[in-house]
Every structure is written in structure tokens, then in C-alpha cells.
Amino acid sequence: MTHTSLDAPRMTWRARLQKGLVVLSIATLATGAGACGSKDSSTAPTPQNVPGEYLLETIQAKQLPVKIYDGPIGEPGDDDYYDSYILTIKRGAIDLDDAGNFHLMVDYHLVRDGDAIDDSFDGYGTYEINGNNIVLTREDGGGAGDGTVRSGQLSIQISLVDEGRVMPYVFRK
């Protein structure tokens, strides 16, 4: 992965992007929530062999790379406003270790008003498993959320752009 830095005046949107990339808004998928319904999840069996690396396979049921945002972003007149902001996720992975820590890695292509960059982001935190549910918490204490783990697949809902649009992301071992 290559790591590049953005210009200082552009840090506001980089910070927002990073906030989202560290699982800003993760929620249980409708199918996972429906499956757990009225059952007490504390009695549900815990899936075996959860730790490991899961590669990002699809976003909103589309194979990578996936354009997740294309439009204006920010407040007009602000230094961090862009008439054209196009964010494409190229690849990603999440690593869950035996000690309950996660490491999220995402490579993306960003075009802001015609200026293109390819960059990567790494996010860290902890996770807990309860039945088929996984709860992720960022290392800074923010962006907590949950998803599902089943048969070597991690399914989570993520909002990567600070515009409130949540999409299903599927990672597979």
C-alpha cells in the first residue's frame, strides 16, 4: 500500500473520510438483525475461527472497485467545498486478531475538482463477538457499531462519506 498525504487546507475532508473509513456508522444488516430477532443473543453459539484476515469482496453487492460517492460535497464557500468529489474504493481488508483487536485497511481513488489521488487508510480498534454479532469500537472510542460474522464472512454497513449514505460491505476470509 502506498501512503500519501494531502495538502493541509484539504485536511478537513481527509479527516471526515478517515472518520468514516474507521467504521463511522456500522450497523447490523437487515438479514442479520432479522435472524437474531427475538432470541437472546447471549445464548447463541459463537462462530468458530473468527480471527483472521477478511478481504473486502463487495460494496452494495458490487465487485470492487466501487464508486461510492460522486457529487458535490461540503458547504459552498468553505475551503473544504468541492463541486465534484468522486470516491472509489479499490480494495480493502479487515484483520481480526486473537486478542480482540481489529485493523481495517482501505485503498481508495479520490478525485476532487479534477485533482486525483490514490491513497490508503489504516484504522484500528477492538472487537467483541456475541453469537454471530460482532461489535467494533475504534481505538479513539468513537464509531462503535456492529455487524455479523457467518461462515467466514463479515457483513457490515458503513458510511464512508460524511453524507449519511450507508452501504453494505462484505468481507470474506
C-alpha positions as CSV (number, residue, x, y, z in Angstrom):
1,M,0.0,0.0,0.0
2,T,1.3,3.5,-0.8
3,H,0.6,6.3,1.6
4,T,0.5,9.9,0.5
5,S,-0.5,12.9,2.4
6,L,-2.9,15.6,1.3
7,D,-2.3,19.4,1.4
8,A,-3.0,20.9,4.8
9,P,-6.0,23.0,3.5
10,R,-7.7,19.8,2.5
11,M,-7.4,18.0,5.8
12,T,-11.0,18.7,6.8
13,W,-12.3,16.3,4.2
14,R,-9.5,13.8,4.8
15,A,-10.4,13.8,8.5
16,R,-14.0,13.2,7.6
17,L,-13.1,10.4,5.2
18,Q,-10.8,8.8,7.8
19,K,-13.6,9.1,10.4
20,G,-15.9,7.1,8.0
21,L,-13.2,4.7,6.9
22,V,-12.7,3.6,10.5
23,V,-16.3,2.4,10.5
24,L,-18.1,5.6,11.4
25,S,-21.6,4.2,11.0
26,I,-21.7,0.4,11.3
27,A,-25.0,-1.3,11.8
28,T,-26.3,-4.8,11.7
29,L,-27.5,-5.8,8.2
30,A,-31.2,-6.3,7.9
31,T,-30.7,-10.0,7.4
32,G,-28.5,-10.3,10.5
33,A,-30.9,-8.3,12.6
34,G,-33.9,-10.4,11.4
35,A,-32.1,-13.6,12.2
36,C,-31.4,-12.5,15.8
37,G,-34.9,-11.1,16.2
38,S,-36.4,-12.1,19.5
39,K,-33.7,-14.6,20.5
40,D,-31.4,-13.8,23.4
41,S,-28.0,-13.5,21.6
42,S,-26.1,-14.3,24.7
43,T,-27.2,-17.9,24.3
44,A,-26.5,-18.0,20.5
45,P,-23.4,-20.1,19.6
46,T,-20.3,-18.2,18.8
47,P,-18.9,-18.8,15.3
48,Q,-15.6,-20.7,15.2
49,N,-12.3,-19.4,13.9
50,V,-13.4,-15.7,13.7
51,P,-9.9,-14.2,14.0
52,G,-8.1,-13.8,10.7
53,E,-7.9,-11.6,7.6
54,Y,-11.1,-10.8,5.7
55,L,-10.8,-9.3,2.2
56,L,-13.3,-6.7,1.1
57,E,-15.3,-8.5,-1.6
58,T,-18.3,-6.4,-2.4
59,I,-19.9,-3.0,-1.6
60,Q,-23.6,-2.8,-2.1
61,A,-23.4,-6.2,-3.8
62,K,-21.0,-4.8,-6.5
63,Q,-17.5,-6.2,-7.1
64,L,-14.6,-3.9,-6.4
65,P,-13.6,-1.3,-7.5
66,V,-16.8,0.5,-6.5
67,K,-17.6,4.2,-6.8
68,I,-19.3,5.1,-3.5
69,Y,-19.8,8.8,-4.0
70,D,-20.0,11.2,-7.0
71,G,-21.3,14.7,-6.4
72,P,-20.6,18.0,-4.7
73,I,-19.6,17.8,-1.1
74,G,-19.2,20.3,1.8
75,E,-20.6,23.7,2.4
76,P,-20.4,26.2,-0.6
77,G,-18.0,29.0,0.3
78,D,-15.9,26.9,2.7
79,D,-12.3,25.9,2.0
80,D,-13.4,22.2,2.0
81,Y,-16.2,22.5,-0.5
82,Y,-15.9,20.6,-3.8
83,D,-18.2,20.9,-6.8
84,S,-17.0,17.4,-7.9
85,Y,-16.0,14.8,-5.3
86,I,-15.6,11.2,-6.6
87,L,-14.6,8.4,-4.2
88,T,-13.9,4.9,-5.4
89,I,-12.9,2.1,-3.1
90,K,-10.3,-0.1,-4.9
91,R,-9.6,-2.8,-2.3
92,G,-9.7,-3.4,1.5
93,A,-9.4,-5.8,4.3
94,I,-10.0,-6.2,8.0
95,D,-7.8,-8.3,10.2
96,L,-9.2,-9.6,13.5
97,D,-6.6,-10.9,15.9
98,D,-7.0,-13.4,18.7
99,A,-6.7,-10.7,21.4
100,G,-9.9,-8.9,20.2
101,N,-8.2,-6.1,18.1
102,F,-9.1,-5.2,14.5
103,H,-7.0,-3.4,11.8
104,L,-9.0,-2.0,8.8
105,M,-7.1,-1.3,5.6
106,V,-8.7,0.5,2.6
107,D,-7.2,1.7,-0.7
108,Y,-9.1,4.3,-2.5
109,H,-9.0,6.7,-5.5
110,L,-10.3,10.2,-4.9
111,V,-10.9,12.9,-7.5
112,R,-11.7,16.4,-6.1
113,D,-12.5,19.0,-8.7
114,G,-10.3,17.2,-11.2
115,D,-7.3,16.6,-8.8
116,A,-6.8,12.8,-8.4
117,I,-5.0,10.9,-5.7
118,D,-4.6,7.3,-4.8
119,D,-4.3,6.7,-1.1
120,S,-4.7,4.2,1.7
121,F,-6.1,4.4,5.1
122,D,-5.5,2.2,8.2
123,G,-7.9,2.2,11.2
124,Y,-7.6,0.3,14.5
125,G,-9.8,-0.7,17.4
126,T,-11.2,-3.6,19.3
127,Y,-14.0,-6.1,18.6
128,E,-16.2,-8.4,20.6
129,I,-18.2,-11.4,19.4
130,N,-21.6,-12.3,20.8
131,G,-23.2,-15.1,18.9
132,N,-23.0,-14.2,15.2
133,N,-22.8,-10.5,16.0
134,I,-19.5,-8.5,16.1
135,V,-19.2,-5.2,17.8
136,L,-16.3,-2.9,16.6
137,T,-15.0,0.1,18.6
138,R,-12.4,2.5,17.2
139,E,-9.3,2.9,19.3
140,D,-10.3,6.5,20.0
141,G,-13.6,5.3,21.4
142,G,-15.7,6.6,18.5
143,G,-17.5,5.0,15.7
144,A,-18.7,1.9,17.6
145,G,-21.0,-0.4,15.6
146,D,-21.9,-4.0,14.9
147,G,-22.2,-6.4,12.1
148,T,-22.5,-10.1,11.5
149,V,-20.0,-13.0,11.2
150,R,-21.1,-16.2,9.5
151,S,-19.2,-18.9,7.6
152,G,-16.0,-16.9,7.1
153,Q,-17.9,-13.7,6.1
154,L,-18.1,-10.4,7.9
155,S,-21.0,-8.2,6.8
156,I,-21.3,-4.6,8.0
157,Q,-23.0,-1.4,7.0
158,I,-20.6,1.5,6.6
159,S,-20.9,5.2,5.7
160,L,-17.6,6.4,4.3
161,V,-18.5,9.8,3.1
162,D,-19.9,12.3,5.7
163,E,-23.2,12.5,3.7
164,G,-25.2,9.9,5.7
165,R,-25.4,7.2,3.0
166,V,-24.9,3.7,4.5
167,M,-24.0,0.8,2.2
168,P,-23.4,-2.9,2.9
169,Y,-19.8,-4.0,2.8
170,V,-19.0,-7.8,2.7
171,F,-15.5,-9.1,3.7
172,R,-14.6,-12.8,3.3
173,K,-11.8,-14.9,4.7
